[in-house]
Amino acid sequence: MSSTANIVITGDVHLGGGRVRELARQNDAEGLFGEFLKLFRDADLAVTNLESPLINGGTQIAKTGPNLKSPPDTLPVLKKAGFGLVTLANNHIMDYGTEGLESTLNACKDAGIATVGAGMSSEEAMKPFTAEINGITIAVLNIAENEFGTTQNGEPGGHAMDPVLNFYAIQNAKKHADRVIVVVHGGHEHYELPSPRMKKTYRFYADAGADAVVGHHTHCISGHERYNGTPIFYSLGNFLFDNESGNELSGWNKGFICSLTFPKKGDAEFKLRPYIQGLNTGGLELPSEKQTQEIESEIISLNSIIARDEELEKRFKEFCLRSRRLYSSYIEPHSVRLIHALRNRNILPSLLSERKKLLYTNLVRCEAHRDILIKTLTL
């Protein structure tokens, strides 16, 4: 029998919040991962997304949205659980600036966990992680949509989504590896489907040479498809992200673990394992039989929508209509002549505050926000 490489990939983990932080500081792998521990430890490589920098203290960067961080002493529990690689290209990795990123890289090195997707330069952030597993060379590339964490003009940060540069990065990785996995942090928060732009982009990564494309960021699960033999997963959901919102099950609490099996040649096989997180405890729980059936039915429904471009466009338009009021409030200009006159005479301050500038920058620069903004302006 030919050898295979078994890669397990999960969604977003934030070690700095609530019950997760306390269990992690106690190095309680059993409390956090429960019956899933064996799955991670038995994998040839277990990968998770480290959603926040690891730093004590530090100074927050100016941005919209929350600034997240986790104490460095929470990290060893991931190593104990069997994780060998963390992806760092996400919208929070630079929440505490270069200091936070450097502290994170050092903490991962000290814990014996490899990193991919971020670095002290653009060149470093773009480098793939590579490993030889059972005679199969695996490369992992990690990319994030452009909010406040991606590297621009060579400075420290996460590997930025840029389809042209990403194409060359995938092609280069393919020259040196039998299998290339592209892990993407992006999408629309709390929306269970990819936008039509996302579907095109992730398929493009497959055309560029990716053997699997795996997404996260949206805080909810999404569907998946197989495109020309390449499995594409649009969002795995939260992995460990405690918000202590009570005992009511929501999209925030549901996720699935993706197990990919790669032969040296031929298409990858996969298995999805659903779980519940952050509900009754801070860790992972096996879903009940009823919950499992509900999650599986949800995935089947989402897959059906993803497969039909017209329906996917329709659903995205509906989502944009629901988001219209929020995004309109972001960009609504004041056109009252009296206000303009008073501002021109320096009687009133500019309504375009520094925070508003940051908001506009994020709406235009981030692919997911831009999708909704364009649609909102044309509805």
C-alpha positions, -999 to 999 in steps of 0.1 A, spaced: 0 0 0 13 34 -10 21 59 18 -2 89 25 1 121 45 -27 129 70 -31 166 77 -57 179 102 -67 216 99 -89 236 122 -103 271 123 -97 301 146 -83 297 181 -82 326 205 -63 316 237 -68 349 254 -105 348 262 -126 336 291 -126 299 300 -102 290 271 -75 312 287 -78 296 321 -77 261 307 -48 269 285 -28 285 313 -33 253 333 -20 234 302 -53 214 304 -53 198 269 -80 173 280 -103 201 292 -99 220 260 -99 193 234 -116 164 251 -123 134 229 -107 151 199 -72 149 214 -64 115 197 -73 130 163 -47 157 166 -20 135 181 -25 108 155 -22 132 126 10 135 107 5 173 110 -21 192 129 -27 228 120 -47 256 136 -51 293 131 -37 314 160 -61 343 159 -43 367 182 -7 377 190 9 363 221 21 391 243 20 404 278 13 442 279 21 459 246 6 488 228 -25 484 206 -24 496 170 -51 521 157 -78 501 139 -115 494 137 -128 464 155 -113 448 187 -76 444 195 -70 408 206 -41 393 224 -33 362 244 -7 355 272 23 336 259 19 310 286 -13 298 270 5 285 239 21 253 252 -13 236 255 -14 235 217 19 216 216 6 193 242 -25 186 222 -4 177 191 -4 208 170 28 213 150 19 243 129 0 276 135 -12 299 107 -7 336 115 -20 354 85 -52 369 99 -68 402 108 -56 402 144 -19 392 142 -7 428 141 -31 441 168 -1 449 190 22 459 162 56 446 154 62 440 191 33 416 193 43 398 161 78 393 173 67 381 207 44 356 190 71 343 167 94 339 197 68 322 218 60 297 190 97 289 186 102 284 223 71 260 223 84 240 194 55 250 171 62 260 135 46 291 120 35 302 85 18 333 70 35 361 89 69 375 94 91 405 100 91 412 62 68 405 32 93 380 20 93 361 53 54 362 55 51 347 20 74 317 27 56 283 28 59 258 56 73 226 42 76 191 57 83 157 44 57 132 56 60 95 47 80 104 16 55 131 5 66 168 6 39 190 19 39 228 16 14 250 34 8 286 23 -12 310 45 -30 341 31 -52 367 47 -76 393 33 -63 429 37 -75 445 69 -50 457 95 -27 427 98 -12 422 63 23 433 53 24 462 30 56 475 13 79 450 30 71 458 67 62 431 93 28 415 90 7 387 75 8 373 40 -15 396 20 -42 384 -4 -31 395 -39 -42 370 -65 -13 378 -88 14 375 -62 -4 345 -46 -3 327 -80 34 330 -81 38 319 -45 17 288 -52 35 280 -84 69 283 -66 58 261 -38 46 235 -63 81 233 -77 95 221 -44 65 201 -30 44 172 -40 13 187 -23 4 224 -17 -23 234 8 -35 270 8 -51 283 40 -70 315 36 -83 338 63 -112 358 49 -148 361 42 -179 378 56 -183 375 94 -215 356 104 -224 348 68 -224 311 60 -216 314 22 -187 327 2 -193 357 -20 -191 351 -58 -157 369 -57 -145 344 -30 -156 314 -50 -137 327 -81 -106 335 -60 -104 302 -42 -109 283 -74 -82 304 -90 -58 292 -62 -68 256 -72 -60 264 -108 -27 279 -97 -17 245 -82 -32 242 -48 -42 206 -39 -66 219 -12 -79 253 -2 -91 258 34 -108 289 47 -117 304 81 -124 338 97 -162 341 95 -171 327 130 -195 302 114 -192 271 92 -197 272 55 -200 247 27 -174 231 5 -169 218 -30 -145 198 -51 -133 218 -80 -113 199 -107 -103 174 -80 -93 200 -55 -113 202 -23 -122 238 -12 -136 245 22 -150 280 26 -150 282 64 -143 258 92 -159 279 118 -145 289 152 -122 263 168 -116 277 203 -132 311 207 -150 316 240 -176 344 242 -195 330 272 -228 340 256 -248 314 275 -261 279 267 -280 287 235 -264 270 205 -256 294 176 -233 295 146 -206 308 168 -204 275 187 -204 251 157 -174 241 137 -157 211 120 -123 197 118 -109 189 84 -88 158 80 -71 157 46 -54 125 33 -29 130 5 -14 102 -16 17 112 -35 -4 113 -66 -41 117 -72 -68 137 -55 -69 142 -17 -96 126 3 -111 143 33 -133 138 63 -151 165 83 -157 160 120 -183 184 136 -179 197 171 -195 222 195 -172 248 212 -176 274 239 -211 263 249 -213 244 282 -175 245 287 -147 265 273 -135 235 252 -147 212 225 -176 189 229 -189 161 208 -223 171 193 -253 150 201 -266 127 173 -294 153 166 -268 182 165 -246 162 142 -275 155 118 -284 192 119 -248 203 111 -245 178 83 -279 189 68 -268 225 70 -235 217 51 -254 198 24 -277 228 19 -248 252 17 -230 230 -7 -260 230 -30 -261 268 -30 -223 271 -37 -227 247 -67 -252 271 -84 -237 305 -93 -271 321 -98 -283 310 -64 -250 320 -48 -253 355 -63 -289 357 -51 -280 348 -16 -252 373 -15 -274 401 -27 -299 392 1 -270 394 26 -260 428 12 -295 440 16 -295 430 52 -261 447 57 -272 478 38 -281 500 67 -249 492 86 -227 499 56 -246 530 46 -240 544 80 -203 539 75 -202 559 43 -231 583 45 -218 618 37 -231 651 51 -242 674 23 -258 702 43 -244 736 30 -244 752 64 -222 725 79 -198 727 49 -196 765 54 -189 763 91 -163 736 85 -146 757 57 -143 786 82 -129 763 108 -159 769 131 -168 732 131 -141 705 130 -139 681 101 -163 652 104 -137 630 88 -120 619 121 -89 598 122 -111 569 132 -134 575 103 -104 575 80 -94 541 94 -129 528 88 -129 540 52 -95 524 46 -107 491 59 -139 492 39 -120 498 7 -89 477 13 -105 445 27 -119 423 0 -149 411 20 -159 446 31 -154 459 -4 -177 432 -18 -206 444 4 -197 481 -1 -199 478 -39 -231 459 -38 -247 483 -13 -238 513 -35 -255 497 -65 -287 483 -49 
